[in-house]
Structure formats: C-alpha cells, structure tokens
Amino acid sequence: MPFGNIGIGGLVLILIIALIIFGPAKLPELGRAFGRTLNEFKGATRELVNGDAEDEKKSDSSKTSVEVNK
C-alpha cells in the first residue's frame, strides 16, 4: 500500500488522530513547525539542484576560457 494515495478520507483520519493525541491548542504549533521544516527541506533541495547546475556552468566556462587562451 503506497503512501502517495492516501486520499481525503485518510487525511481526515490522520487529522482526527493528531487532534486527539496533541489537542487543539498544540495542533497549530505543530502545523507551523511542519511547514517550516518542509520549507527548509525544499530550499535545501533547490540549493543542491541549482548548485549542481551552477558548478556545471562554471566548469564549462572555465574550459572555454582555457581553450580561448591557448
């Protein structure tokens, strides 16, 4: 059973269980923490992907500079 196909019913069930476990006062704080964590993860992923692309561009431009100087 893959977790990618949870559906609306599964999400509602998870929300109800979280509400029972953590209570209504703690739930918004947990949501904010989860959102910040997800945002940091996405930023780090973008940085890794863009860093790889920038490294390739730098190495390509370095090669053409060396070739032009020869």
Gaussian input, Z-matrix of N, CA and C with variables (Angstrom, degrees):
# hf/3-21g

backbone

0 1
 N
 C     1     B1
 C     2     B2     1     A1
 N     3     B3     2     A2     1     D1
 C     4     B4     3     A3     2     D2
 C     5     B5     4     A4     3     D3
 N     6     B6     5     A5     4     D4
 C     7     B7     6     A6     5     D5
 C     8     B8     7     A7     6     D6
 N     9     B9     8     A8     7     D7
 C    10    B10     9     A9     8     D8
 C    11    B11    10    A10     9     D9
 N    12    B12    11    A11    10    D10
 C    13    B13    12    A12    11    D11
 C    14    B14    13    A13    12    D12
 N    15    B15    14    A14    13    D13
 C    16    B16    15    A15    14    D14
 C    17    B17    16    A16    15    D15
 N    18    B18    17    A17    16    D16
 C    19    B19    18    A18    17    D17
 C    20    B20    19    A19    18    D18
 N    21    B21    20    A20    19    D19
 C    22    B22    21    A21    20    D20
 C    23    B23    22    A22    21    D21
 N    24    B24    23    A23    22    D22
 C    25    B25    24    A24    23    D23
 C    26    B26    25    A25    24    D24
 N    27    B27    26    A26    25    D25
 C    28    B28    27    A27    26    D26
 C    29    B29    28    A28    27    D27
 N    30    B30    29    A29    28    D28
 C    31    B31    30    A30    29    D29
 C    32    B32    31    A31    30    D30
 N    33    B33    32    A32    31    D31
 C    34    B34    33    A33    32    D32
 C    35    B35    34    A34    33    D33
 N    36    B36    35    A35    34    D34
 C    37    B37    36    A36    35    D35
 C    38    B38    37    A37    36    D36
 N    39    B39    38    A38    37    D37
 C    40    B40    39    A39    38    D38
 C    41    B41    40    A40    39    D39
 N    42    B42    41    A41    40    D40
 C    43    B43    42    A42    41    D41
 C    44    B44    43    A43    42    D42
 N    45    B45    44    A44    43    D43
 C    46    B46    45    A45    44    D44
 C    47    B47    46    A46    45    D45
 N    48    B48    47    A47    46    D46
 C    49    B49    48    A48    47    D47
 C    50    B50    49    A49    48    D48
 N    51    B51    50    A50    49    D49
 C    52    B52    51    A51    50    D50
 C    53    B53    52    A52    51    D51
 N    54    B54    53    A53    52    D52
 C    55    B55    54    A54    53    D53
 C    56    B56    55    A55    54    D54
 N    57    B57    56    A56    55    D55
 C    58    B58    57    A57    56    D56
 C    59    B59    58    A58    57    D57
 N    60    B60    59    A59    58    D58
 C    61    B61    60    A60    59    D59
 C    62    B62    61    A61    60    D60
 N    63    B63    62    A62    61    D61
 C    64    B64    63    A63    62    D62
 C    65    B65    64    A64    63    D63
 N    66    B66    65    A65    64    D64
 C    67    B67    66    A66    65    D65
 C    68    B68    67    A67    66    D66
 N    69    B69    68    A68    67    D67
 C    70    B70    69    A69    68    D68
 C    71    B71    70    A70    69    D69
 N    72    B72    71    A71    70    D70
 C    73    B73    72    A72    71    D71
 C    74    B74    73    A73    72    D72
 N    75    B75    74    A74    73    D73
 C    76    B76    75    A75    74    D74
 C    77    B77    76    A76    75    D75
 N    78    B78    77    A77    76    D76
 C    79    B79    78    A78    77    D77
 C    80    B80    79    A79    78    D78
 N    81    B81    80    A80    79    D79
 C    82    B82    81    A81    80    D80
 C    83    B83    82    A82    81    D81
 N    84    B84    83    A83    82    D82
 C    85    B85    84    A84    83    D83
 C    86    B86    85    A85    84    D84
 N    87    B87    86    A86    85    D85
 C    88    B88    87    A87    86    D86
 C    89    B89    88    A88    87    D87
 N    90    B90    89    A89    88    D88
 C    91    B91    90    A90    89    D89
 C    92    B92    91    A91    90    D90
 N    93    B93    92    A92    91    D91
 C    94    B94    93    A93    92    D92
 C    95    B95    94    A94    93    D93
 N    96    B96    95    A95    94    D94
 C    97    B97    96    A96    95    D95
 C    98    B98    97    A97    96    D96
 N    99    B99    98    A98    97    D97
 C   100   B100    99    A99    98    D98
 C   101   B101   100   A100    99    D99
 N   102   B102   101   A101   100   D100
 C   103   B103   102   A102   101   D101
 C   104   B104   103   A103   102   D102
 N   105   B105   104   A104   103   D103
 C   106   B106   105   A105   104   D104
 C   107   B107   106   A106   105   D105
 N   108   B108   107   A107   106   D106
 C   109   B109   108   A108   107   D107
 C   110   B110   109   A109   108   D108
 N   111   B111   110   A110   109   D109
 C   112   B112   111   A111   110   D110
 C   113   B113   112   A112   111   D111
 N   114   B114   113   A113   112   D112
 C   115   B115   114   A114   113   D113
 C   116   B116   115   A115   114   D114
 N   117   B117   116   A116   115   D115
 C   118   B118   117   A117   116   D116
 C   119   B119   118   A118   117   D117
 N   120   B120   119   A119   118   D118
 C   121   B121   120   A120   119   D119
 C   122   B122   121   A121   120   D120
 N   123   B123   122   A122   121   D121
 C   124   B124   123   A123   122   D122
 C   125   B125   124   A124   123   D123
 N   126   B126   125   A125   124   D124
 C   127   B127   126   A126   125   D125
 C   128   B128   127   A127   126   D126
 N   129   B129   128   A128   127   D127
 C   130   B130   129   A129   128   D128
 C   131   B131   130   A130   129   D129
 N   132   B132   131   A131   130   D130
 C   133   B133   132   A132   131   D131
 C   134   B134   133   A133   132   D132
 N   135   B135   134   A134   133   D133
 C   136   B136   135   A135   134   D134
 C   137   B137   136   A136   135   D135
 N   138   B138   137   A137   136   D136
 C   139   B139   138   A138   137   D137
 C   140   B140   139   A139   138   D138
 N   141   B141   140   A140   139   D139
 C   142   B142   141   A141   140   D140
 C   143   B143   142   A142   141   D141
 N   144   B144   143   A143   142   D142
 C   145   B145   144   A144   143   D143
 C   146   B146   145   A145   144   D144
 N   147   B147   146   A146   145   D145
 C   148   B148   147   A147   146   D146
 C   149   B149   148   A148   147   D147
 N   150   B150   149   A149   148   D148
 C   151   B151   150   A150   149   D149
 C   152   B152   151   A151   150   D150
 N   153   B153   152   A152   151   D151
 C   154   B154   153   A153   152   D152
 C   155   B155   154   A154   153   D153
 N   156   B156   155   A155   154   D154
 C   157   B157   156   A156   155   D155
 C   158   B158   157   A157   156   D156
 N   159   B159   158   A158   157   D157
 C   160   B160   159   A159   158   D158
 C   161   B161   160   A160   159   D159
 N   162   B162   161   A161   160   D160
 C   163   B163   162   A162   161   D161
 C   164   B164   163   A163   162   D162
 N   165   B165   164   A164   163   D163
 C   166   B166   165   A165   164   D164
 C   167   B167   166   A166   165   D165
 N   168   B168   167   A167   166   D166
 C   169   B169   168   A168   167   D167
 C   170   B170   169   A169   168   D168
 N   171   B171   170   A170   169   D169
 C   172   B172   171   A171   170   D170
 C   173   B173   172   A172   171   D171
 N   174   B174   173   A173   172   D172
 C   175   B175   174   A174   173   D173
 C   176   B176   175   A175   174   D174
 N   177   B177   176   A176   175   D175
 C   178   B178   177   A177   176   D176
 C   179   B179   178   A178   177   D177
 N   180   B180   179   A179   178   D178
 C   181   B181   180   A180   179   D179
 C   182   B182   181   A181   180   D180
 N   183   B183   182   A182   181   D181
 C   184   B184   183   A183   182   D182
 C   185   B185   184   A184   183   D183
 N   186   B186   185   A185   184   D184
 C   187   B187   186   A186   185   D185
 C   188   B188   187   A187   186   D186
 N   189   B189   188   A188   187   D187
 C   190   B190   189   A189   188   D188
 C   191   B191   190   A190   189   D189
 N   192   B192   191   A191   190   D190
 C   193   B193   192   A192   191   D191
 C   194   B194   193   A193   192   D192
 N   195   B195   194   A194   193   D193
 C   196   B196   195   A195   194   D194
 C   197   B197   196   A196   195   D195
 N   198   B198   197   A197   196   D196
 C   199   B199   198   A198   197   D197
 C   200   B200   199   A199   198   D198
 N   201   B201   200   A200   199   D199
 C   202   B202   201   A201   200   D200
 C   203   B203   202   A202   201   D201
 N   204   B204   203   A203   202   D202
 C   205   B205   204   A204   203   D203
 C   206   B206   205   A205   204   D204
 N   207   B207   206   A206   205   D205
 C   208   B208   207   A207   206   D206
 C   209   B209   208   A208   207   D207

   B1=1.4515
   B2=1.5249
   B3=1.3120
   B4=1.4671
   B5=1.5220
   B6=1.3235
   B7=1.4597
   B8=1.5211
   B9=1.3234
   B10=1.4494
   B11=1.5128
   B12=1.3125
   B13=1.4619
   B14=1.5271
   B15=1.3158
   B16=1.4655
   B17=1.5223
   B18=1.3131
   B19=1.4608
   B20=1.5131
   B21=1.3233
   B22=1.4621
   B23=1.5308
   B24=1.2940
   B25=1.4734
   B26=1.5151
   B27=1.3164
   B28=1.4595
   B29=1.5167
   B30=1.3469
   B31=1.4619
   B32=1.5189
   B33=1.3272
   B34=1.4644
   B35=1.5265
   B36=1.3051
   B37=1.4665
   B38=1.5286
   B39=1.3057
   B40=1.4663
   B41=1.5255
   B42=1.3260
   B43=1.4625
   B44=1.5261
   B45=1.3157
   B46=1.4660
   B47=1.5242
   B48=1.3228
   B49=1.4710
   B50=1.5262
   B51=1.3571
   B52=1.4669
   B53=1.5190
   B54=1.3211
   B55=1.4562
   B56=1.5284
   B57=1.3199
   B58=1.4598
   B59=1.5321
   B60=1.3276
   B61=1.4682
   B62=1.5260
   B63=1.3353
   B64=1.4624
   B65=1.5196
   B66=1.2975
   B67=1.4584
   B68=1.5217
   B69=1.3202
   B70=1.4657
   B71=1.5277
   B72=1.3272
   B73=1.4605
   B74=1.5309
   B75=1.2948
   B76=1.4656
   B77=1.5297
   B78=1.3163
   B79=1.4612
   B80=1.5316
   B81=1.3365
   B82=1.4774
   B83=1.5287
   B84=1.3149
   B85=1.4645
   B86=1.5278
   B87=1.3121
   B88=1.4604
   B89=1.5282
   B90=1.3209
   B91=1.4587
   B92=1.5160
   B93=1.3268
   B94=1.4720
   B95=1.5254
   B96=1.3194
   B97=1.4703
   B98=1.5213
   B99=1.3231
   B100=1.4575
   B101=1.5263
   B102=1.3245
   B103=1.4612
   B104=1.5158
   B105=1.3380
   B106=1.4667
   B107=1.5236
   B108=1.3313
   B109=1.4545
   B110=1.5194
   B111=1.3220
   B112=1.4578
   B113=1.5246
   B114=1.3225
   B115=1.4570
   B116=1.5282
   B117=1.3317
   B118=1.4574
   B119=1.5191
   B120=1.3179
   B121=1.4656
   B122=1.5223
   B123=1.3390
   B124=1.4577
   B125=1.5204
   B126=1.3448
   B127=1.4589
   B128=1.5258
   B129=1.3217
   B130=1.4596
   B131=1.5258
   B132=1.3218
   B133=1.4611
   B134=1.5140
   B135=1.3367
   B136=1.4665
   B137=1.5196
   B138=1.3288
   B139=1.4523
   B140=1.5244
   B141=1.3258
   B142=1.4586
   B143=1.5225
   B144=1.3284
   B145=1.4627
   B146=1.5247
   B147=1.3354
   B148=1.4614
   B149=1.5234
   B150=1.3078
   B151=1.4580
   B152=1.5095
   B153=1.3314
   B154=1.4527
   B155=1.5227
   B156=1.3200
   B157=1.4585
   B158=1.5307
   B159=1.3404
   B160=1.4620
   B161=1.5156
   B162=1.3418
   B163=1.4663
   B164=1.5175
   B165=1.3373
   B166=1.4592
   B167=1.5225
   B168=1.3250
   B169=1.4660
   B170=1.5229
   B171=1.3385
   B172=1.4609
   B173=1.5273
   B174=1.3233
   B175=1.4604
   B176=1.5272
   B177=1.3316
   B178=1.4560
   B179=1.5205
   B180=1.3359
   B181=1.4757
   B182=1.5213
   B183=1.3173
   B184=1.4596
   B185=1.5291
   B186=1.3132
   B187=1.4546
   B188=1.5253
   B189=1.3391
   B190=1.4592
   B191=1.5149
   B192=1.3193
   B193=1.4675
   B194=1.5173
   B195=1.3196
   B196=1.4635
   B197=1.5185
   B198=1.3423
   B199=1.4593
   B200=1.5177
   B201=1.3166
   B202=1.4653
   B203=1.5225
   B204=1.3355
   B205=1.4581
   B206=1.5137
   B207=1.3176
   B208=1.4797
   B209=1.4510
   A1=109.11
   A2=118.32
   A3=119.97
   A4=111.35
   A5=115.90
   A6=121.22
   A7=111.76
   A8=119.05
   A9=122.30
   A10=113.00
   A11=118.39
   A12=122.89
   A13=110.66
   A14=117.11
   A15=120.32
   A16=110.28
   A17=117.72
   A18=121.57
   A19=111.92
   A20=114.76
   A21=121.69
   A22=111.09
   A23=116.95
   A24=120.29
   A25=111.78
   A26=117.49
   A27=121.42
   A28=112.22
   A29=116.53
   A30=119.90
   A31=111.66
   A32=117.14
   A33=120.99
   A34=109.99
   A35=116.99
   A36=121.26
   A37=110.86
   A38=117.56
   A39=121.51
   A40=110.27
   A41=117.42
   A42=121.46
   A43=111.42
   A44=117.50
   A45=120.87
   A46=111.01
   A47=116.94
   A48=120.40
   A49=110.11
   A50=117.00
   A51=120.15
   A52=110.64
   A53=117.35
   A54=121.60
   A55=111.00
   A56=116.77
   A57=120.71
   A58=110.99
   A59=116.72
   A60=120.67
   A61=111.57
   A62=117.37
   A63=120.93
   A64=114.05
   A65=118.31
   A66=120.93
   A67=111.76
   A68=116.12
   A69=119.74
   A70=113.86
   A71=118.72
   A72=120.23
   A73=111.72
   A74=117.15
   A75=121.43
   A76=112.24
   A77=118.30
   A78=121.94
   A79=113.42
   A80=121.24
   A81=119.17
   A82=113.10
   A83=116.00
   A84=119.87
   A85=110.56
   A86=116.72
   A87=120.49
   A88=111.35
   A89=116.57
   A90=120.77
   A91=111.97
   A92=116.95
   A93=120.84
   A94=110.62
   A95=116.39
   A96=120.31
   A97=110.72
   A98=116.38
   A99=119.92
   A100=110.71
   A101=116.94
   A102=121.25
   A103=112.13
   A104=116.92
   A105=120.45
   A106=111.32
   A107=115.87
   A108=120.17
   A109=110.90
   A110=116.09
   A111=120.20
   A112=111.00
   A113=117.37
   A114=122.02
   A115=110.84
   A116=117.81
   A117=121.32
   A118=111.11
   A119=116.90
   A120=121.26
   A121=110.91
   A122=116.35
   A123=120.26
   A124=111.05
   A125=116.78
   A126=120.54
   A127=112.13
   A128=116.17
   A129=120.14
   A130=110.95
   A131=116.57
   A132=120.18
   A133=110.72
   A134=116.72
   A135=119.79
   A136=111.21
   A137=116.29
   A138=120.94
   A139=110.98
   A140=117.00
   A141=120.10
   A142=111.32
   A143=116.49
   A144=120.51
   A145=110.49
   A146=117.04
   A147=120.62
   A148=111.27
   A149=117.13
   A150=120.81
   A151=111.41
   A152=117.12
   A153=121.09
   A154=110.73
   A155=116.69
   A156=120.37
   A157=110.27
   A158=117.60
   A159=120.71
   A160=111.16
   A161=117.27
   A162=119.93
   A163=110.95
   A164=116.70
   A165=120.46
   A166=110.69
   A167=117.38
   A168=120.67
   A169=110.57
   A170=116.68
   A171=120.26
   A172=110.87
   A173=116.76
   A174=119.38
   A175=110.43
   A176=117.77
   A177=120.93
   A178=111.08
   A179=117.31
   A180=120.14
   A181=110.17
   A182=118.82
   A183=121.64
   A184=110.36
   A185=116.52
   A186=120.79
   A187=110.59
   A188=116.97
   A189=119.35
   A190=110.40
   A191=119.35
   A192=121.15
   A193=110.99
   A194=116.66
   A195=121.08
   A196=109.50
   A197=117.01
   A198=120.63
   A199=110.94
   A200=118.28
   A201=122.26
   A202=109.58
   A203=117.41
   A204=121.29
   A205=112.37
   A206=118.25
   A207=121.45
   A208=108.94
   D1=105.83
   D2=-179.64
   D3=-73.47
   D4=148.26
   D5=-177.68
   D6=-81.24
   D7=-10.52
   D8=-179.15
   D9=-69.64
   D10=-20.80
   D11=-176.53
   D12=-110.97
   D13=56.86
   D14=-178.24
   D15=-73.22
   D16=-49.17
   D17=-179.73
   D18=86.90
   D19=174.02
   D20=-177.42
   D21=-67.37
   D22=-43.58
   D23=-179.35
   D24=-60.73
   D25=-41.86
   D26=178.19
   D27=-65.28
   D28=-39.99
   D29=178.17
   D30=-65.03
   D31=-39.87
   D32=177.76
   D33=-64.37
   D34=-41.13
   D35=178.45
   D36=-63.21
   D37=-43.88
   D38=178.12
   D39=-62.48
   D40=-42.90
   D41=179.15
   D42=-62.88
   D43=-42.24
   D44=178.83
   D45=-64.73
   D46=-42.60
   D47=178.88
   D48=-63.85
   D49=-43.02
   D50=178.31
   D51=-62.99
   D52=-38.77
   D53=178.78
   D54=-63.72
   D55=-40.67
   D56=178.94
   D57=-67.83
   D58=-42.81
   D59=-176.30
   D60=-71.01
   D61=-49.13
   D62=-171.63
   D63=-97.32
   D64=-20.92
   D65=-179.58
   D66=85.40
   D67=160.02
   D68=-175.11
   D69=-69.78
   D70=-23.69
   D71=-178.88
   D72=-76.02
   D73=-32.60
   D74=-175.23
   D75=-89.63
   D76=-18.68
   D77=-174.07
   D78=-63.00
   D79=-44.40
   D80=178.01
   D81=-62.49
   D82=-36.80
   D83=178.36
   D84=-64.71
   D85=-41.33
   D86=177.41
   D87=-64.94
   D88=-38.99
   D89=177.63
   D90=-63.02
   D91=-42.50
   D92=177.79
   D93=-63.82
   D94=-43.36
   D95=179.69
   D96=-63.21
   D97=-41.09
   D98=178.26
   D99=-65.13
   D100=-41.08
   D101=178.95
   D102=-63.75
   D103=-43.03
   D104=177.64
   D105=-63.13
   D106=-42.42
   D107=179.14
   D108=-62.56
   D109=-44.11
   D110=179.03
   D111=-63.99
   D112=-40.04
   D113=179.04
   D114=-64.26
   D115=-42.66
   D116=177.54
   D117=-64.15
   D118=-40.04
   D119=178.71
   D120=-63.42
   D121=-44.59
   D122=179.16
   D123=-64.04
   D124=-40.32
   D125=178.24
   D126=-63.41
   D127=-42.66
   D128=178.63
   D129=-65.63
   D130=-38.40
   D131=177.82
   D132=-64.20
   D133=-45.19
   D134=177.53
   D135=-61.23
   D136=-41.09
   D137=-179.75
   D138=-62.59
   D139=-41.30
   D140=178.00
   D141=-64.72
   D142=-44.89
   D143=-179.01
   D144=-66.01
   D145=-46.44
   D146=-179.88
   D147=-69.11
   D148=-33.58
   D149=177.59
   D150=-63.93
   D151=-40.55
   D152=177.06
   D153=-64.75
   D154=-41.73
   D155=179.82
   D156=-66.83
   D157=-40.16
   D158=178.59
   D159=-66.99
   D160=-37.83
   D161=177.77
   D162=-62.72
   D163=-40.32
   D164=178.19
   D165=-64.97
   D166=-41.51
   D167=178.71
   D168=-63.93
   D169=-42.45
   D170=-179.56
   D171=-64.56
   D172=-42.17
   D173=-179.48
   D174=-68.44
   D175=-36.72
   D176=176.98
   D177=-66.02
   D178=-43.09
   D179=-179.99
   D180=-69.28
   D181=-32.77
   D182=177.26
   D183=-66.61
   D184=-39.52
   D185=178.96
   D186=-64.73
   D187=-44.64
   D188=-179.35
   D189=-68.46
   D190=-33.15
   D191=176.85
   D192=-65.83
   D193=-41.12
   D194=179.28
   D195=-67.18
   D196=-40.59
   D197=-179.60
   D198=-66.72
   D199=-36.99
   D200=-179.79
   D201=-69.39
   D202=-37.64
   D203=-178.79
   D204=-70.12
   D205=-23.92
   D206=-179.41
   D207=-75.56

